[in-house]
Amino acid sequence: MTFTDRLLLNTAPWLAARVIRWLHRRIKPASIGEEHLQALWVDGRHVIFCFWHDQLLMMAAGYSGPKASVMISASKDGELIARTMTYFNIGSIRGSSSRGGRAAFRTMIELGKERVDLVFTPDGPRGPRHKIKDGVVQLAKVTGRPIVPAAFACSNGHRFNSWDRFLLPYPWGKGVYSVGEPIYYVRGEQLEVFRNRVQEAMDDNVRQAAEYLTKHDLSAV
């Protein structure tokens, strides 16, 4: 590892965490549907928290649960994200569908026995954008945990020219977190049927976030 790499890994996550918190304070996002999560937490239950990869930046600041671990790519960019998450008391499991995925999945199954929420970006790390892949539905089937869709939307921001069109919100916009109802795997259900149900719920939740902004005469970036 070069000196530049070490400098980046030691400084960029600290700076990113400060920027995320600053943006969160300036935007003061609204929250809709959070009662679905709160009811499960009050009951002592934990979930598979699921949102699209492009909305990753602001999700850590919006998480208000007891404890969480997120699946993050084993790449250099993933290391930066993992170190940033530590500033929000969120752990990480390193791996993806393209690198270290089997070991990471086994780790998530083991964590599914503990009192910690599991976090997935089911279209990461390379897409297709906003399409559910097998990992998250298999995890729900094996662990028996519900998948809870989440989304972040804002009225002002920048979309990067990346595969996921990563979202950077601007501090003078209006933002909203949206949480959908928990989705449970039904014993005997075909995995494809379950995946389609999760896909539909994720899409509906993104629309719910956008509609909240529309009601305030704004549109989502």
ABEGO torsion letter per residue (X at the ends): XBAAAAAAAAAAAAAAAAAAAAAAAAAGBBBBGAAAAAAAAAAGBBBBBBBBAAAAAAAAAABABABBBBBBBABAAAAAAAAAAAAAGBBBBBEBAABGAAAAAAAAAAAAABBBBBBBBAAOAAOBBGBBBAAAAAAAAAAGBBBBBBBBBBABEBBBBBAAGBBBBBAABBBBBBBBBBBBBBBGBBAAAAAAAAAAAAAAAAAAAAAAAAAAGBBBX
